[in-house]
């Protein structure tokens, strides 16, 4: 540390104080792990299995359409969800009727999805689809095929979703056996726990930032050490990492709050990695120049990338 820099408090701590800090950290870590173990499940799911043509659409002639037992269309309706369920996935697993023990085959198919939403009491408009999704998938099949992600909704705008799924361009439709669809979404109880945790850590990080700024109020920013300058930046970014805008995710039906949340988290993690790079790169430095170390570290990164 260069002369003139504010001395870090950790250099003046006794062994007993170090022990108290380590024990506090260990107890907090054990408490968080215990809450994660005994707390609510993160994800919950509901499954629907189609076994025979009677489970599928019926044509006007009263007969199943050709290949209905293999390719659909399948009508899959989700259970009632709310914005506390955050996101919604539809997964699919296809059974292999021609499975031979010890062998596996690759299945290539086109998945066609039509998605619409409706209220709890009545269908909004069964013929007006909100999304049309077509994508090609290749899965490896043994007794059952690998799980397919049919669709993913980044936010929930309606209490119920209905998907029409069709498998197209199958070379052999007799290959397909039972088809199982699974709706997966976040547990509402877990979301409430997450909100309280994020709020608690937001308050804690805010008071820590204020306490840190208050403890260094008598010293000029120019005399702060590189660690103290970085800590002031990281504490502010930590407040953003805990995201005071989380309630917007449950008030607005948009992808913007989720994008802002991901941006805050990525910014904090990037700054944390840059701090460690500056700290290791500045071990050989004898100056207490914050912007010089950041500049030299960025140049070091660019030189290695190029």
N, C-alpha and C positions, 0 to 999 in steps of 0.2 A: 504494500500500500504506500502510495506516495505521500510525502509530507503535505500537510494542509488539508487532507481529506478527513471527514468526520469518521471517528473510529466506530466500528460496528459493535453493537451491544453484546453480541455473542462472544467477543474477545474478552469481555469483562465478567462473563458468567462463571459461577463456581461449579464444582462437580455436582453438588446437590441440586442446583438449578437446572443443569443439563439433565439430570435424572428425572426431575419433575416434568420437564418438557417431553422427554421420551415416553414416560409413563402416561402422560395426558394424551399424546398421539396414539399410543398403543390402545388405551381404553376407548378412545373415539373410534379407532379402526374396528375393534371388536364389536362395539355397539352397532356400527353401520352394517357389518357383516351379519350380526344377529338379526337385525331388522330385515335384511334381505332374505335370510333363511326362513324366518317365521312369518314374513309378510305375505301379502297376496301374490298370486301368480301374475307374471308379466303379461302373458298372452292367454287367451281362451279361444276355443274353436267349437264349431258345430259341423257335423258331417252329414252328407246325404249320399246314399249309394243306389245306383240304378242297376237292377239285376235282370230285367226282362223287358220286352217291348211294351208291356202294359204301363211301364213307368214313364214312357216317352210320349211325344206328341202323336196324336192319331189323325189320319187324313180324313177328308170329308167322306170318303167311301167306307170309313169304319175300320180300315186296316192300317197297320203300321207302315210307314213309308219304307221303301227298300233300304236295307242296311241300317234301320233305325236303332237296332240293338247295339250297333257298333259305333256309329258316327253321330247319333243324335238327330235333331237338335234336342239338347237337354235344357230343361227349365229349372234353374237353381235360384231359390229365394233365400235371402239372408234373414236371420232373426232380427228383432227390433234392436237398433243400436242408437247411440247418442254421440255427441261430440266428445264426450269423455272417453269414448273408445278410440279416438284419435285417427286411426288409419284402418283400412280394410283390405285384406288379401283374399283372393279366391285361388285355391290350390286344387290340383286334380291328380289322381293316381289311377292308372289304367291296368287292369288285370290281363295276363297273358294266358289265353286258353290253350296255346300250343307249346307250353313250356316243356322243355326236356331237361331233366336233372343235370346240373353241372354246366349248362350252356346258357348263353346270353345272346340277344340280338339287339340291333339298333333299329329304332322305329322313327321314321321321319314323317311328320304330318303338319298340316296347316290348321291352326286354331283360329276359328272365326267367333268373335264374341260381340253380342249386342247387349248393351246395358241400359236399363232405365230405372228410375226410382219412383216411389209412390208413398203417399202418406199412410198412416196406420189404419185409417178407417176405410179408404177407398183408393182404387187405382187412379193415378193422375191422368194417364193416357197410355194404355198398353201398346199402342202403335207408334208412339213417339219415343224413339230411343235417344238417349243422351250421348252415347258413345258407340262407335263402331271400331272394333279392334281386330286386325288380322296380323298374325305373326307366325312364322315357321319355327318349329321346334324339333330337335333330335334328342331322343331319350334312349337310354339303355334299359332293356327289359330282361328280367329273369322270370320269376313267378309273377311279379308285379313290376311295372315300369317305375323309373325314377319319378319323383313328384314334380309336377309342372306348375309354374306360376302362371295362371290364366290372366289375372289382372290385379292391379294394385291401385287403390284410391288413396292419395296422399292426405285428403281431408274428407270428412263425412258431412254432407249437406242435407241428407234426408234420412228419416228413421229406418227405411227399409230399401234394399236394393234387389233387383231381379236381373239375372243374367241368362241369356240364351247362348249356349255354347254348342258349336258344331265342329267336328273333326273332318277335314277335307283332305283330298289327295292321298288317301291311304291305298297302297298297292293291294293289300289283302285285308278286307274288313272282317273276315272271320277270325282274324288274329286277336281281336279285342274282346275281352271278357267283361267282368264287372267293372264299372266306372264309379269311382268315389270322388265326390267333390267336398271340399272343406273350406268353410269361411273362417278366417283367422283375424282377430282384432285384439287391441289392447284391453286389458281388464280395467273397467271403470274404477274399481277400488285401488288398483295400482296407480292410475292416473291421479286420483285424489292424494295418495301418499306422495307421489312425485311432486305435485304442486306444493304441498306443505314443506317438503324437504328443500325444494328450490327456493321457496320464500325464506325459510330459515337460514339457508346458506347465503342468500342475497343480503339479508339483514346483517349477518355475521361479517361478510366481506365488506359491507359498507362501513360498519363501525370499526373494523380493522384498518380500513383505508383512512378514516378520520383520525384514529389513534396514531397511526404512522405519521401522517402529516403534522399532527399536533406535537409529536415528540421531536420533530426536526424543524420546528418553526423558527428556532433561534439561529439556525445556520443558513448560510447562503447556499442556494442550489449549486453554485459553482464548486463548493467545497464538499459536496456529497461524494461518496465513493461510487464506483461503477455499480456495485450491488444495490446500493440504496436508490440510485436513479432508475435502475431496471425494476426494482421492487415497486416504485411509485407507478410505473407504467403497467406492470403486471397486476397490481391490485385494482386499478381502474378497469382493466380488461377482464379481471375475474368477476367484477360486478356485472359486466355485460355477458360473461359466460353463464352466470346464473339467471340472466335474461329477465329484466323487469317487465318485458312485454309479453310474457307467457299467457296472461289472460286473454290476449287478442286471439289466440288459437281457438278459444272456445266461444268467442263472440263474433268472429268473422269467418264466413265460409270461403276461404281463399288459401292459396298456397303461399302467399307472401309471409305470414307469420312463421311458418316452418322454415322458409328460406332465410329469414332474418335470424332465427335461432341457430341454424346451421352455420351462418356467416359469423355470428358472435363466437361460437365454439371453435370454429376453424381459426379465427383471428387470435384468440387466446392461446391455442395450442401452438400456432406458428410463432407467436411472440415468445412463448416459453422455450421452444427449441432454439430460437435465435439468441435468447438470453444465455442458454447453456453454451452455445457456440462462442458467443462473445466472452463468456467467463473463461472457457478453456483457452481461447485464442489470446485473451488478455493476461494469462499467467506470466508471460514473458515481458509484458509491458510495465513500464515504470511510471507512466503518466496516469493521471486521474481524469482523462478526457473522455466523456461519454460518447460524443458524436464521432470522435476519432476511432474508438474501438468498434462502434457500429459500422462505420464506413469501411474500416479495414476488414471486418468480418464479412460484410456483404461482398467486397471485392474478392475475398478468399473463396466464398461460395461460387461466385460467377466464374472465377478462374478454374475451379475444379469441375464445374459443369461444362464449360467450353472445352 
